[in-house]
Amino acid sequence: MSILKHRETLLVAVIAALLALIASRFPGFVAPQNLVSVFTDTAPLMILALGQMAVILTRCIDLSVAANLALTGMVVALLNTVAPGLPVAVTILLAIGLGALMGAVNGLLVWKLEIPSIVVTLGTMTIFRGIIFLISDGQWVNAHEMSASFTGFPRLTLLGLPLLAWIAIAAIAAMALNMSRTTLGRSIFAAGSNPHAAAYTGIDVGRTQCAAFVISGALAGLTGYLWIARYAVAYVDIAGGFELDVVAACVIGGVSIAGGVGTVAGAVLGALFLGVIKNALPVVDVSPFWQLAISGAAILIAVAFNARAGRAKGRVILKSAEHAA
Amino acid sequence: MSLADPDMAPVPRNIPDRLGTPAAKILKSWEALLLLVAVAVFILNSFASPYFLDAWSLSDATFNFTEKAMIAFAMALLIISGEIDLSVASIIALASTAMGLVMEAGGGTGLIVAAGLATGLLCGAFNGVLVTRLGLPSIVVTIGTMSLFRGLSYIVLGDGAFRGYPAGLAWFGQGYVFWVITVEMVIFVLLALAFGVLLHKTNFGRQVYAIGNNPTAALFSGIRVARVKMILFLMTGLMSGLAAVCLTSRLGSTRPSIASGMELEVVTMVVLGGVSILGGSGSIPGVVIAAVLMGLVTFGLGLLNVPGIVMSIFIGCMLIGVIAVPRLAAKLRRA
């Protein structure tokens, strides 16, 4: 039972078992080169899961991340067609800024007007998608319209890893540092565990939630550029439904939807779990159409586990009442 | 959405010395405001397009909301009780797929319809068991089943589709009862009455409100909270199954992407109708007016050749706006 209490250990074991199982039939899958490509392929999911984790920790949820990603991606892609000479560094800063701005819209609505986050982000999700249509006129931006430096950046390799993977690693490190070593990180945990206690210790819960949304938005913006550059195409429906994968990664990683419980390692491993499955399906010759159902089942199993692990250890006075509620 | 949240702040309440007259209460209600907006949109539409004021085009316009409203009625009760079901559109996909499978196996119209309804009921039961028996938060459970149900539909169909439903099935989504009155419209009106009576005139309805306001207090006053919630999930599933029958009948085919994104419109309809997303308050007349209003807006914009995705901007803004504007106004009044 003690191993079950450490979600991260359990997940590492499950992922290892999964890899071993696939390797027993298809040894090529665990070749270092392929593992690198699985990691790189999962990088966008990992980066988004980091932001989503911060939001869920504060008892909110951000369903607009995929739409944010798609809108930011479309904006930088259109910008690239107009100004191909723009340095990639500037593009990335713009993407992060634009994403953060959209996150701030969500955050301010949650903070200042106290609207439930699920309503806000369901709304902004459709609004962002609609705006993509308005600015692109429903047209695609294709590879030949983008400059070589724009699309090539995530693919540049450094020490054997593509830059996309390095960016994910940097994001994980930065987030780990932020969650454990900064005032903001600690107040995110505090605001989610017990908002009232947090308020009494001088933490502005609403402001902390808003900050979490800005982090989530900024990471979504960054991913927006990386996604468009990697696949070298931008259109309205890009990453459609990806927000569910992001929430799934967090839930599988042991981030509690009730807030206050979750780790950076958990979110990353949750994303990797989904990434391994997604990449393994074609290898083991299962139709990719199975993926949606598998990630749905994984969410349900994970959330059942979370509930078991997180069940209150207080003395149960009214057993039947506890059960019914 | 969590139950018995110990951190719920006690909200200070102002209890007025004297209640307003019933007439004044109705005039100041959310429903009256909605009705006013709906009438305004109706008038605007009739000026904006010469094709709007026509019995047949108005009859067509009702398809914009009838199927969604069927689910919205059950969803309203579910949200009032403090839960939510985001899997409704995926239930439609799975139910429609089941209908297709029965059709392929040679089932007649009756069997096809039964398969759609039964699948909806089963999906609702699945959600309900996970939420009430295992005590899991409904928002995560239904995000999970949203992927699972549609995923199953993709496993069956892949990139294919079911076509060639029997002519008898077309009655549900394409049939007319009399002149321009469609079958779906009749179902909509009957369901509105049934759910209105259920929520506002029965014991069960009062229990739903009680649970939404305070599940712990409801439990201690003898309400079987888990059972009521289970029934609500079953109802939402069944209504999604019914919507699947109507939609499949209207489209005449099944693809796994059928009704994608519809959960958002259903939730918007419920929230626009004045149901508090935090549970505990709301009314069926509000949802009915919200359904008609959304149908009118969609239809009006369609007549003006506004593309569907741009309409979704309006719907998104409406969803946030209806909650934000009253809160903003209250904030300004306080300042």
Interface residues (C-beta under 8 A of the other chain):
Chain A: I61 L109 K112 L113 E114 I115 P116 I118 V119 V120 L122 G123 T124 M125 T126 I127 R129 G130 I131 F133 L134 G138 N194 P195 H196 V236 L244 V247 A248 V251 I257 A258 S287 F289 W290 Q291 L292 A293 I294 S295 G296 A297 I299 L300 V303 A304 A307 A321 A324 A325
Chain B: S2 L3 A4 D7 A9 I84 L130 L134 G135 L136 P137 I139 V140 V141 I143 G144 T145 M146 S147 L148 F149 R150 G151 L152 Y154 I155 G158 D159 P215 T216 L219 F220 R224 V225 A226 P256 G261 L264 V267 T268 V271 I277 L278 P307 I309 V310 S312 I313 I315 G316 C317 L319 I320 I323 A324 R327 L328 K331
